[in-house]
């Protein structure tokens, strides 16, 4: 098994990966308000971009290790909180007398506290589960079967994310059968997305490992998401 290594501080490629992760996350939360119909399935429009955060999360953990992925997950949480705070303040500020878009602004960007809390809990639970499963599977498989690690971690992470969000956001307002159907549908679509992107994941992981000269194994890394050890 290759020896663990750490990414060089300030690696330009690492910064690019983090930027893509944060962009996918924040964009998904903005476009999620729109519901789309694909082959008879009703899904939030975020389904086109949110799974990218999981794919990039897999790349972060696979190449740079769980410690770096943990930092980026928390960074994503804080960046999203900042975006939400900015939207809330912008919504509360009085509109110009000639501007007639306040109602549309509130309709699209205004989210209830329950939805925001559900989204935050689901994000943290899903992303940390995804990173932890991939990190441990990498050690267990000695770095082989990347496809099994990325898909396996996504099954766990996206399953947890979908379940936490749907239940926390809609329990008590939607029938139990409908809740279950929503969870399964989102879980299946997001996992299929990850599987379809496997060739791209392989290419990106291979490129980064060669260019960065690293391949981190988290054999001894504590998986506590609250750990401050870097």
C-alpha positions as CSV (number, residue, x, y, z in Angstrom):
1,X,0.0,0.0,0.0
2,X,1.4,3.4,-0.9
3,X,2.5,5.6,2.0
4,X,0.1,8.4,3.0
5,X,1.0,11.8,1.8
6,X,-0.4,15.3,2.2
7,X,-1.2,17.8,-0.5
8,X,1.1,20.8,-0.8
9,X,-0.4,23.8,0.8
10,X,-2.0,26.2,-1.7
11,X,-2.0,23.6,-4.5
12,X,-3.7,25.4,-7.5
13,X,-5.4,22.1,-8.5
14,X,-6.7,21.6,-5.0
15,X,-8.1,25.2,-5.0
16,X,-9.9,24.4,-8.3
17,X,-11.4,21.2,-7.0
18,X,-12.7,23.1,-3.9
19,X,-14.1,25.9,-6.1
20,X,-16.1,23.4,-8.2
21,X,-17.4,21.7,-5.0
22,X,-18.6,25.0,-3.5
23,X,-20.1,26.2,-6.8
24,X,-22.1,23.0,-7.2
25,X,-23.3,23.1,-3.6
26,X,-24.5,26.7,-3.6
27,X,-25.9,26.6,-7.1
28,X,-27.9,23.4,-6.2
29,X,-29.5,25.2,-3.2
30,X,-30.6,28.1,-5.3
31,X,-32.1,26.1,-8.2
32,X,-33.7,23.5,-6.0
33,X,-36.9,25.6,-5.7
34,X,-37.8,24.6,-9.3
35,X,-39.5,21.2,-9.7
36,X,-38.9,19.4,-13.0
37,X,-40.5,16.4,-14.6
38,X,-38.3,13.8,-16.2
39,X,-39.8,10.6,-17.6
40,X,-42.7,11.0,-15.3
41,X,-40.6,11.6,-12.2
42,X,-40.9,14.9,-10.3
43,X,-37.6,16.1,-9.0
44,X,-36.0,19.4,-7.8
45,X,-33.9,21.0,-10.5
46,X,-30.9,20.7,-8.2
47,X,-30.6,17.1,-9.4
48,X,-28.7,18.3,-12.4
49,X,-25.9,19.8,-10.3
50,X,-26.1,18.6,-6.7
51,X,-24.7,15.1,-7.4
52,X,-21.6,16.9,-8.8
53,X,-20.8,17.9,-5.2
54,X,-20.7,14.2,-4.3
55,X,-18.5,13.4,-7.3
56,X,-16.1,16.1,-6.4
57,X,-16.3,15.0,-2.7
58,X,-15.2,11.6,-3.8
59,X,-12.3,13.1,-5.7
60,X,-11.3,15.1,-2.6
61,X,-11.3,12.1,-0.3
62,X,-9.7,9.7,-2.8
63,X,-6.8,12.0,-3.7
64,X,-6.3,14.4,-0.8
65,X,-7.7,12.3,2.1
66,X,-10.5,12.5,4.6
67,X,-8.9,15.3,6.6
68,X,-8.9,17.7,3.6
69,X,-12.4,16.5,2.6
70,X,-13.6,17.3,6.2
71,X,-12.2,20.8,5.9
72,X,-13.9,21.4,2.6
73,X,-17.3,20.0,3.8
74,X,-17.3,22.5,6.7
75,X,-16.2,25.3,4.4
76,X,-19.1,24.4,2.1
77,X,-21.5,24.6,5.1
78,X,-20.1,28.0,6.1
79,X,-20.2,29.4,2.5
80,X,-23.8,28.2,2.0
81,X,-24.7,29.8,5.4
82,X,-23.2,33.1,4.1
83,X,-25.2,32.9,0.9
84,X,-28.4,32.2,2.8
85,X,-27.8,35.1,5.1
86,X,-27.2,37.4,2.2
87,X,-30.4,36.3,0.5
88,X,-32.4,36.8,3.8
89,X,-31.0,40.3,4.2
90,X,-31.6,41.2,0.6
91,X,-35.2,40.0,0.9
92,X,-35.7,42.1,4.0
93,X,-34.4,45.3,2.6
94,X,-37.1,47.6,1.2
95,X,-37.3,47.5,-2.6
96,X,-36.9,50.6,-4.8
97,X,-40.3,52.2,-5.5
98,X,-40.0,51.5,-9.3
99,X,-38.9,47.8,-8.8
100,X,-41.7,45.3,-9.1
101,X,-39.8,42.1,-8.6
102,X,-40.1,41.7,-4.8
103,X,-42.8,39.1,-4.9
104,X,-40.9,37.1,-7.5
105,X,-37.7,37.4,-5.5
106,X,-39.4,36.1,-2.3
107,X,-41.1,33.3,-4.3
108,X,-37.9,32.0,-5.8
109,X,-35.3,32.7,-3.1
110,X,-37.3,32.8,0.1
111,X,-37.0,29.6,2.0
112,X,-38.7,28.6,5.2
113,X,-36.6,27.9,8.3
114,X,-37.6,24.3,8.3
115,X,-36.4,23.8,4.7
116,X,-33.1,25.5,5.5
117,X,-32.6,23.4,8.6
118,X,-33.4,20.2,6.7
119,X,-31.1,21.1,3.9
120,X,-28.2,21.8,6.3
121,X,-28.6,18.6,8.3
122,X,-28.9,16.5,5.1
123,X,-25.8,18.1,3.6
124,X,-23.6,17.4,6.7
125,X,-24.9,13.9,7.2
126,X,-24.6,12.9,3.6
127,X,-21.3,14.4,2.8
128,X,-19.5,13.2,5.9
129,X,-21.0,9.7,5.4
130,X,-19.9,9.7,1.8
131,X,-16.3,10.8,2.7
132,X,-16.0,8.3,5.6
133,X,-17.2,5.3,3.6
134,X,-14.9,6.0,0.7
135,X,-11.9,6.6,3.0
136,X,-12.4,3.3,4.8
137,X,-13.2,1.4,1.6
138,X,-10.0,2.7,0.1
139,X,-7.9,1.2,2.9
140,X,-9.9,-2.0,2.9
141,X,-9.4,-2.5,-0.9
142,X,-5.8,-1.3,-0.9
143,X,-6.7,1.3,-3.4
144,X,-8.3,-1.0,-5.9
145,X,-11.8,-0.9,-7.4
146,X,-12.3,2.9,-7.4
147,X,-15.7,2.4,-9.1
148,X,-16.9,0.3,-6.1
149,X,-15.7,3.0,-3.6
150,X,-17.3,5.9,-5.4
151,X,-20.6,4.2,-6.1
152,X,-20.7,2.5,-2.7
153,X,-20.0,5.7,-0.8
154,X,-22.6,7.5,-2.9
155,X,-25.2,4.9,-2.1
156,X,-24.7,5.5,1.6
157,X,-24.2,9.3,1.4
158,X,-27.0,10.1,-1.0
159,X,-29.3,7.7,0.7
160,X,-28.7,9.5,4.0
161,X,-28.9,12.9,2.4
162,X,-32.2,12.2,0.7
163,X,-33.7,10.5,3.8
164,X,-32.8,13.3,6.2
165,X,-33.9,16.1,3.9
166,X,-37.2,14.6,2.9
167,X,-38.2,13.5,6.4
168,X,-37.0,16.7,8.1
169,X,-38.6,19.0,5.5
170,X,-41.9,17.3,4.8
171,X,-42.8,14.8,7.6
172,X,-46.3,15.6,8.9
173,X,-47.2,17.5,5.8
174,X,-46.9,14.6,3.3
175,X,-48.2,11.1,3.6
176,X,-45.7,8.5,4.7
177,X,-46.0,6.6,1.4
178,X,-45.3,9.7,-0.6
179,X,-42.3,10.5,1.6
180,X,-40.9,7.1,1.0
181,X,-41.4,7.4,-2.8
182,X,-39.6,10.8,-2.8
183,X,-36.7,9.4,-0.9
184,X,-36.3,6.4,-3.1
185,X,-36.7,8.4,-6.3
186,X,-34.0,11.0,-5.4
187,X,-31.7,8.3,-4.0
188,X,-32.0,6.3,-7.2
189,X,-31.5,9.2,-9.6
190,X,-28.5,10.6,-7.7
191,X,-26.8,7.2,-7.5
192,X,-27.4,6.6,-11.2
193,X,-25.8,10.0,-11.9
194,X,-22.7,9.0,-9.9
195,X,-22.5,5.7,-11.7
196,X,-22.8,7.3,-15.1
197,X,-20.0,9.8,-14.2
198,X,-17.6,7.0,-13.2
199,X,-15.4,7.4,-16.3
200,X,-15.0,11.1,-15.6
201,X,-14.2,10.4,-12.0
202,X,-11.5,7.9,-13.0
203,X,-10.0,10.5,-15.4
204,X,-10.0,13.3,-12.9
205,X,-8.6,11.2,-10.0
206,X,-5.8,9.8,-12.2
207,X,-4.9,13.2,-13.5
208,X,-4.7,14.7,-10.0
209,X,-2.7,11.9,-8.5
210,X,-0.2,12.2,-11.3
211,X,0.1,16.0,-11.2
212,X,0.0,16.3,-7.4
213,X,2.2,13.3,-6.7
214,X,-0.1,12.2,-3.8
215,X,-2.4,9.3,-3.0
216,X,-3.6,9.6,0.6
217,X,-4.7,6.5,2.6
218,X,-6.7,7.2,5.8
219,X,-5.7,4.1,7.8
220,X,-5.2,6.1,11.0
221,X,-7.3,9.1,10.3
222,X,-10.1,9.7,12.9
223,X,-13.4,10.0,11.1
224,X,-15.0,12.3,13.7
225,X,-16.5,15.1,11.6
226,X,-16.0,17.5,14.5
227,X,-12.3,16.7,14.9
228,X,-10.1,19.8,14.6
229,X,-7.0,17.7,13.9
230,X,-5.6,18.6,10.5
